[in-house]
Amino acid sequence: MLGLGISTPSAQAQLENGTIAPDFTLTDLNGNSHNLYSYLNQGKIVVLDMFATWCTTCWNYAPKIKEAYQLHGPNGDNTMVFLALEADSQTDDNLQNPSGVAGNWIASTPFPIINQTGSVNDDYEINYYPTLYMICPSKEAYEFGMVPSSQYAGIAAANCAGVFGVNNASVTYIGEKEYQNCSAFTPKATIQNLGTNNLTSLKLEAIYDGQLEQTINWTGNLATLSAADITFNPIEQKKAAKLEIQASLPNNVADDANNNNKITEDIVFRSSTKQLTLNLHTDKWGPQDSWRIYNEQGTVVAKNEGYLDCETTYVENIVLDVDGCYKFQLTDGLGNGMFNGPVNPASHNCTNGDPSYTEGSVELKDDQGTIIWDRIDFGKKVDVFFYASSTPLGYNFSVDVDKNTNIVVTPVPAREQLSVQFNNSISQTINLEVVNILGQTVLALSKDYAAGNNQEYLNLSNLADGTYILRMSDAKANSKSVRFIVAK
């Protein structure tokens, strides 16, 4: 499907804030080599500017990041290293006069530009431009939006705490966040030594739905800022619940910092009845959209291999014969989910000839109103596993807005208004909170919502361009969150 100034999301999300950044060694246009971890081990903060030559939004933001470089680069306080990565592998190598942007990237960028980025796109899960990461000396990555240059120092101060104390271990979750094949999920975490002593032992506990699942008494030898991955046994409880990973007793003593050794994740288990309805509204490229449902034996039990008409709503009624685990596979021919950009009315097969930007929609739900899938930013293909039976096993918390399942925020990026769609399993009060990259609440709303599908519109007219977090919570303190970009 056709591209916009900012690329559309793929099936992956960006790296979660606090994730250990993957290392890389890349060569810039001048032949100089840059190793990420070498800079971090020197105590530098690394700013990655992932851009595309054709991206006008990237070009418009370039003066602000240049100002930030002057403030914090070698001619400023020298606390940050800036790297520009031309991350779209589909573009040519012409950075001086690329099509679509009236400017010279080389002349306007005072810090290193890297054009051959290898696996960085996949490693950092890039799905729109620009994507900006600030990577701390602790190797933790934090995505931030197109903020003014004056905010870079504040973002660093809020996230890059660095080494503290003698015995200090942090933990970050990197494992599966939903049940695989309806049977189990595998918790996995990264531990990091943020103390001055080498870390030689650590107690780790995996707690699911309030019950201790496993204790690992880890031993090894991690120098300051070094990290290691820990894999727990698979959990097979077949229900959605909260997972907690706790780290304690670094080097068999009390931790000098208690704000980084516990993480909580909401784990998704999809469950439904056997009576399903698929509502699918095609975008301007209907023939690209297809879907299949497979049973446990891998047999296709329902499908549609493509839709002839664009911007048309199709309703498919599906009856599953037996209880069991099913896979809903949704596919887009060109890999942009159900997004598309402007089309040429003279050559396009859409009957209305409207060249404007549109997007499709999809919703798979059962006869009780439980939504199994309703996201349109799935890239080329997404596989969604769910357990169907006459008596469903239970789906999720009372707020069904997990970022991998039922929350949909549009448009991408947002401008003056954000549409928030979610499924509420019961009638209740929901709190909506928008938080900026510094952790400050910039918008809050609390309302009663009915059971079933809901849509709320948030006024963003007072928000500056950048990355924000939308948090949703209920009276039981169950909460979910999703990131979104404002670019006006």
C-alpha positions in Angstrom: 0.0 0.0 0.0 1.2 3.5 -0.6 3.4 5.3 1.9 2.9 8.5 3.8 5.4 11.1 5.1 5.6 8.9 8.2 5.6 5.2 7.5 2.7 3.1 8.7 3.2 0.7 11.6 4.1 -3.0 11.0 3.2 -6.0 13.0 5.9 -5.1 15.5 5.9 -2.3 18.0 8.9 -0.2 18.8 11.3 -1.4 21.5 9.7 -1.0 24.9 11.2 1.7 27.1 13.8 0.2 29.4 14.7 -2.6 27.0 18.4 -3.4 26.7 19.5 -1.9 23.4 20.9 -4.4 20.9 24.6 -3.7 20.1 25.7 -2.8 16.6 28.9 -1.9 14.7 28.2 0.2 11.6 30.2 2.3 9.2 29.3 5.9 8.4 29.5 7.7 5.0 33.1 8.8 5.7 34.2 5.2 6.5 34.4 5.6 10.3 33.2 2.7 12.4 30.7 3.2 15.3 30.1 0.6 18.0 27.2 1.3 20.2 28.4 -0.4 23.4 31.8 1.3 23.1 30.2 4.7 23.4 28.0 3.5 26.3 30.9 2.0 28.1 32.6 5.5 28.0 29.6 6.8 29.9 28.1 8.5 26.8 24.4 8.8 26.1 23.7 7.8 22.5 20.9 9.4 20.4 19.8 7.4 17.4 17.9 9.3 14.7 16.2 6.7 12.5 15.1 8.6 9.4 14.3 8.1 5.7 15.5 10.4 2.9 11.9 10.9 1.6 10.4 11.6 5.0 9.4 15.3 5.1 8.6 15.0 8.8 12.2 13.9 9.4 13.4 16.8 7.3 11.3 19.3 9.2 12.6 18.0 12.5 16.3 18.0 11.4 17.0 21.6 12.7 15.9 20.7 16.2 18.1 17.6 16.5 20.9 19.7 15.1 20.4 22.2 17.9 20.4 19.3 20.4 23.7 18.2 19.0 25.2 21.6 19.4 24.0 21.6 23.1 25.1 18.1 24.0 27.7 17.0 21.4 31.4 17.6 21.4 31.0 21.3 21.1 28.5 21.5 23.9 28.5 19.6 27.2 29.8 16.5 25.4 27.4 14.1 27.2 25.8 12.6 24.1 26.8 10.9 20.9 24.5 11.5 17.9 24.1 9.0 15.0 21.8 9.4 12.0 20.7 6.1 10.5 19.0 6.2 7.1 16.9 3.2 7.9 14.7 2.6 4.9 16.3 -0.1 2.8 14.0 0.6 -0.1 15.5 4.0 -0.8 18.6 4.7 -2.9 21.9 6.1 -1.6 21.3 9.7 -2.7 21.4 11.7 0.5 22.3 14.9 -1.2 19.3 15.4 -3.4 16.7 12.7 -2.7 13.3 12.7 -4.3 10.5 14.3 -2.3 12.8 16.4 0.0 14.2 19.7 -1.2 17.4 19.5 0.7 20.8 18.0 1.3 21.0 15.6 4.2 24.8 15.5 4.2 25.2 19.2 4.3 22.5 19.7 7.0 23.6 16.9 9.4 26.7 17.8 11.5 27.0 14.3 13.0 27.7 10.9 11.4 25.3 9.5 8.9 25.0 5.8 8.4 23.3 4.5 5.3 24.0 0.7 5.4 22.2 -0.1 8.7 22.2 -3.9 8.5 19.8 -5.6 10.9 19.2 -2.5 13.0 15.7 -2.0 11.5 14.6 -5.4 12.8 16.6 -5.2 16.0 15.0 -1.9 17.0 11.6 -2.7 15.5 11.4 0.4 13.4 7.9 1.0 11.9 7.8 4.7 11.3 10.0 7.7 10.6 11.5 9.4 12.3 12.1 7.1 15.2 14.3 8.6 17.9 16.0 6.5 20.7 18.0 7.8 23.6 20.2 5.0 24.9 21.6 5.3 28.4 25.1 4.1 29.6 23.1 1.4 31.4 22.3 0.2 27.8 18.6 0.8 28.3 16.8 2.3 25.3 14.0 4.9 25.5 12.1 6.1 22.5 11.2 9.8 22.5 9.3 12.0 20.1 10.2 15.1 18.1 10.7 17.3 21.1 12.5 20.6 21.2 16.2 20.5 21.7 15.8 22.0 25.2 14.1 18.8 26.4 16.9 16.4 25.6 18.6 17.0 28.9 15.4 16.4 30.8 14.7 13.1 29.1 18.2 12.0 29.9 17.9 13.0 33.6 14.5 11.2 33.8 15.7 7.9 32.3 19.5 7.6 32.5 20.1 7.1 36.2 23.2 5.1 35.6 25.3 3.4 38.3 24.2 3.8 41.8 25.4 2.1 45.0 27.6 -0.9 45.6 25.1 -3.8 45.1 22.4 -2.8 42.7 20.7 -5.1 40.2 17.9 -4.1 37.8 15.5 -6.3 35.8 13.8 -5.8 32.5 11.2 -8.0 30.9 11.9 -9.4 27.4 9.8 -12.5 27.3 6.5 -13.5 25.6 3.5 -11.5 26.5 0.8 -13.8 25.4 0.1 -17.5 25.3 1.7 -19.3 22.3 -0.7 -21.9 20.6 -3.1 -21.3 23.5 -0.9 -23.5 25.7 1.9 -21.6 27.5 4.1 -18.6 27.5 7.8 -18.3 28.5 8.9 -15.5 30.8 12.3 -14.1 30.1 14.1 -11.1 31.7 17.4 -9.2 31.4 19.3 -8.5 34.6 21.9 -5.8 34.7 24.5 -4.8 37.3 24.1 -1.1 38.2 26.3 -1.3 41.2 30.1 -0.8 41.6 30.7 -4.3 42.8 30.7 -7.2 40.4 27.4 -9.0 40.5 28.0 -12.7 41.3 24.6 -13.8 42.6 20.9 -12.8 42.5 17.6 -14.3 43.5 14.9 -14.1 40.8 11.2 -15.0 41.3 8.4 -15.4 38.7 5.0 -14.8 40.2 1.8 -15.4 38.1 -1.7 -14.4 39.2 -0.3 -14.0 42.7 1.3 -17.4 42.9 5.0 -18.1 42.9 5.8 -20.1 39.8 9.6 -20.4 39.9 12.7 -19.2 41.9 16.1 -19.0 40.2 19.2 -18.5 42.3 21.4 -17.1 39.6 25.2 -17.1 39.9 27.7 -15.6 37.5 30.0 -12.6 37.3 28.7 -9.4 35.8 30.9 -6.3 35.8 29.3 -2.9 36.3 26.7 -2.2 33.5 27.0 -5.7 32.1 23.8 -7.7 31.6 22.6 -11.3 31.2 19.3 -12.9 30.0 17.4 -15.2 32.3 14.8 -17.7 30.9 12.1 -19.1 33.3 10.1 -22.3 32.8 7.0 -22.0 30.6 3.8 -21.1 32.4 0.7 -23.2 31.4 -2.2 -21.8 33.5 -4.2 -20.9 30.4 -5.7 -17.7 31.8 -4.9 -14.0 31.5 -3.2 -12.6 34.6 -0.4 -10.4 35.9 3.2 -11.7 35.8 5.7 -10.3 38.2 9.5 -10.8 38.0 11.3 -9.8 41.2 15.0 -9.6 41.7 16.5 -9.5 45.2 19.6 -10.1 47.3 22.4 -9.0 44.9 25.6 -10.6 46.1 23.4 -12.0 49.0 22.9 -8.6 50.5 20.1 -6.0 50.4 19.8 -4.1 47.1 21.0 -0.5 47.3 18.1 0.6 45.0 14.6 -0.7 45.2 13.1 1.1 42.2 14.4 -1.1 39.4 14.2 -4.7 40.7 10.5 -5.5 40.0 8.5 -5.6 36.8 4.9 -6.4 36.0 3.4 -7.5 32.7 -0.1 -8.3 31.7 -0.2 -11.6 29.9 -2.8 -12.2 27.2 -4.9 -15.4 26.9 -7.6 -15.1 24.2 -10.8 -17.2 24.7 -14.1 -17.1 22.9 -17.2 -19.0 22.1 -17.5 -21.0 18.8 -19.8 -18.5 17.1 -17.7 -15.8 15.5 -18.3 -12.7 13.4 -15.7 -11.0 11.3 -16.4 -7.4 10.3 -13.9 -6.2 7.7 -13.9 -2.9 6.0 -11.5 -2.8 3.1 -9.2 0.2 2.4 -8.5 1.3 -1.2 -6.7 -2.0 -1.9 -9.3 -4.6 -1.0 -7.8 -7.5 -3.1 -4.7 -7.4 -0.9 -6.6 -8.3 2.3 -7.2 -12.0 3.1 -7.6 -14.2 6.2 -7.7 -17.8 7.3 -8.7 -19.7 10.4 -6.7 -22.9 11.2 -7.6 -25.6 13.7 -5.1 -27.4 15.9 -4.3 -29.9 13.1 -3.3 -27.0 10.7 -6.4 -27.5 8.6 -8.1 -24.3 7.2 -11.7 -24.3 8.6 -12.7 -20.8 7.3 -11.1 -18.3 4.9 -11.5 -15.5 2.4 -8.6 -15.1 0.0 -9.3 -11.4 -1.0 -12.0 -8.9 -1.5 -12.9 -7.4 -4.9 -14.2 -4.0 -3.7 -12.4 -1.2 -2.0 -13.8 0.8 0.9 -16.6 -1.8 1.4 -17.8 -3.5 4.6 -18.0 -7.3 4.6 -19.6 -9.4 7.4 -18.5 -13.0 7.7 -20.3 -15.4 10.1 -18.1 -18.2 11.2 -19.1 -21.4 13.2 -16.3 -23.5 14.7 -17.3 -27.1 15.1 -15.1 -28.3 18.0 -13.5 -26.9 21.1 -9.8 -26.2 20.8 -7.1 -23.8 19.9 -7.4 -21.9 16.6 -5.2 -19.5 14.7 -6.6 -16.5 12.9 -4.2 -15.4 10.2 -4.7 -12.0 8.7 -2.6 -11.0 5.6 -1.9 -7.9 3.6 -0.3 -8.3 0.1 2.1 -5.3 0.4 2.9 -5.4 4.1 1.2 -2.3 5.4 -1.7 -3.8 7.3 -5.0 -2.0 6.4 -3.4 1.4 5.9 -2.9 3.2 2.6 -2.0 6.6 1.4 -3.2 8.7 -1.5 -3.9 6.9 -4.8 -4.2 8.1 -8.4 -8.0 8.4 -9.2 -7.2 8.1 -12.9 -5.6 4.7 -12.6 -7.0 3.2 -9.4 -9.8 0.7 -9.5 -11.7 2.4 -6.6 -15.1 3.4 -8.1 -15.4 6.7 -6.1 -12.0 8.0 -7.4 -11.3 9.7 -4.0 -7.6 10.3 -3.8 -7.6 11.0 0.0 -5.9 9.0 2.7 -8.1 6.2 4.1 -7.7 3.1 6.2 -9.6 -0.1 6.6 -10.9 -1.8 9.8 -11.2 -5.4 11.0 -12.9 -6.9 14.0 -13.1 -10.6 14.9 -15.4 -11.2 17.9 -17.7 -13.9 19.3 -21.4 -13.9 20.0 -20.8 -12.6 23.5 -19.1 -9.5 22.2 -15.5 -10.6 23.2 -13.1 -9.1 20.7 -10.4 -11.5 19.5 -8.6 -9.1 17.2 -9.2 -5.6 15.9 -5.9 -4.0 15.1 -5.1 -2.8 11.6 -1.4 -2.2 12.0 -0.3 -5.8 11.5 2.2 -5.3 8.6 2.3 -8.2 6.2 0.8 -10.9 8.4 -0.3 -11.6 11.9 -1.1 -14.9 13.6 -3.6 -14.6 16.5 -4.2 -17.7 18.6 -7.4 -18.1 20.6 -9.2 -20.9 22.4 -12.8 -21.5 21.3 -15.3 -23.5 23.3 -18.9 -23.6 24.5 -17.7 -22.3 27.9 -14.9 -19.8 27.3 -11.9 -20.0 29.7 -11.8 -16.3 30.3 -10.1 -13.6 28.3 -8.4 -10.7 30.1 -8.7 -8.1 32.8 -11.9 -6.0 33.0 -10.2 -3.5 30.7 -9.5 -5.3 27.5 -7.0 -2.8 26.1 -3.7 -4.6 25.9 -1.5 -3.0 23.3 -1.1 -6.3 21.5 -4.8 -7.0 21.3 -7.7 -4.6 21.7 -6.6 -1.0 21.9 -6.7 0.9 18.6 -5.6 4.5 18.5 -5.9 6.5 15.3 -4.8 8.3 13.2 -1.1 7.4 13.0 0.5 9.9 13.7 -2.1 11.9 15.6 -2.6 15.6 15.1 -5.4 17.6 16.8 -7.5 14.6 17.9 -6.9 11.0 18.9 -9.5 8.3 18.5 -9.3 5.6 21.2 -11.2 2.3 20.6 -11.4 -0.4 23.2 -13.5 -3.3 24.5 -15.0 -3.2 28.0 -16.1 -6.5 29.4 -18.4 -4.9 32.1 -19.9 -1.4 32.6 -17.5 0.5 34.7 -15.5 3.7 35.2 -12.3 3.9 33.1 -9.5 6.4 33.7 -7.6 7.7 30.6 -4.3 9.4 31.2 -1.8 10.8 28.6 1.8 11.0 29.8 4.7 12.7 28.0 8.2 11.4 27.7 9.2 13.0 31.0 6.5 11.1 32.9 4.3 14.2 33.3 0.5 13.8 32.9 -0.6 16.2 30.2 -4.2 15.0 29.8 -6.6 13.1 32.0 -10.2 11.9 31.7 -12.4 9.7 33.9 -15.8 8.4 32.5 -18.3 5.6 32.8 -18.2 3.3 29.8 -20.7 0.6 28.9 -19.9 -3.0 28.4 -18.7 -3.8 24.8 -17.0 -1.7 22.2 -16.3 1.9 23.1 -14.8 4.9 21.4 -13.4 8.0 23.0 -11.9 11.2 21.3 -9.1 13.0 23.0 -8.3 16.7 22.2 -4.6 17.0 21.4 -4.6 20.6 20.3 -2.6 21.7 23.3 0.1 19.0 23.0 3.5 19.6 21.3 4.9 17.1 18.7 6.4 14.0 20.3 5.9 10.6 21.8 3.2 10.0 24.4 1.8 7.1 26.5 -1.9 6.5 26.8 -2.7 4.7 30.1 -6.1 3.2 30.8 -7.0 1.9 34.2 -10.1 0.7 36.1 -11.2 0.7 39.7 -9.3 -2.4 40.5 -6.1 -0.7 39.4 -5.7 -3.0 36.3 -4.0 -0.9 33.7 -2.8 -1.1 30.1 -0.9 1.4 28.0 0.0 2.2 24.4 2.3 4.7 22.8 1.3 7.1 20.1 3.0 9.9 18.2 1.8 13.5 17.8 3.0 15.2 14.6 1.1 18.3 13.5 
